[in-house]
Amino acid sequence: MDLYTILDAMILAFFINAPIQIIITIGQWLVMARFIAPPDKTIKDALNCLAATYISAYFIALLIWMFWPLDPELTMYRNRISIPAVIGEGIAIFYWLKHSGYIYRKKIEL
């Protein structure tokens, strides 16, 4: 692949993935803030987790876009939702929530 192909894929993936990634990021924020926020986490921790999730989900989706094994028309669900974006978000969300200590926390006994 040449540089032009990679840049074209990056721009295309960004504009097609952006709507679903923004919706999922808002949903992640609501879940993090309302249901699974530990008392020791600050807003800065939550924003760092959201930013890391968004950026890594974009790059995971970009890799999926570039190496999509199926028919290229099958990257979109009903021409609305990018399947690579959803897969990328699914992988990144669980990794960063676990890495940031929002899920699968160890119980601290006093």
N, C-alpha and C positions, 0 to 999 in steps of 0.2 A: 504494500500500500504506500502511496506517496503522501506527501504532506497535505496536498489539496484535498484528497479523499478523507483524510483524518479530520481536517478542519471542517469540511462539509458535514461529516457525520456528527461532529461535536455541536455545530450550530443547529442542525436538524433535530438532534436528540434534545437539545436544550429547549427549543421552542415547542416541540411536541410533548415533552415530558413535564414541562413547567406547570401546566394546570393541575395535573393529577398530583404532582409532588407538593404543590402549595396546599391543596385540599388535604392530603394525608398529613402534612406538617401541622396544619391547624388542628386536625383530629388528634395527632400525637400530643400536641400541647395541652389540649383539653383533658386527655386521659392522664397525662403526667401531672397536671396541676390539680385535678379533682379526685383521682382515684388511687394513684400509686405513689404520690409524693411522700418520701420519708421526711421526718421533721428536720433532719440535718441538712437538707438540700436547699440552696438559695435559688433565686431567679437566675442569677448568673450561671449556676450549674445547669439549670434547665435550658437556658439559651445556648450554652456550649454544646449540650447534648443534641439540641435541635439542629444547630449549624453543622455539626459533625455528621448527623444523620442525613441531612439534605445534600451535603457535598459528596459524601461517599455513595449515597443512593444514585446521584447523577452519574458518577463514574462507573458504578456497577451496571447501570442501565446502558451507558455508552458502550461498555464491553459487550453486553448482550446484543445491542443494536449491531455492532460491528461483526459479531460472529453468530448471528441468528441463523440456525440451521434449517429453518422451515422456509416456506414461501414468504417473500418480503411483504406480501399483502396481509399476512397473518400477524404482523407486529401490532396491529390495531384491532381492538374489539369494537365492532360495529362503527368503525371510523371515528371513535370518540376517545377511547381510553388506550393508552400505550401499555401493552403487556410488559415490555421490558422495564418500564418505569415502575409498575406495580411490583414486579419481581425484585427489582433493585431496592425499592422502599421496604419490602417485606424482609429482605436480608439485613439491610442496614438498621432498621428500627430495632429488631431484636438484639443485634450485636451491641448497638450503642446504649440501649436501655440497660442491658446486663453490665456492660463495661462501666457505665456511669453510676451503677448501684441502684437503679430504680426497680429492677426485678431480680429475683433469685438472690436477695440479700441474705447474708448470714445473720442469724438471730444473736444479739448481744445480750448475754445474761449478766445481771448485776448482782 
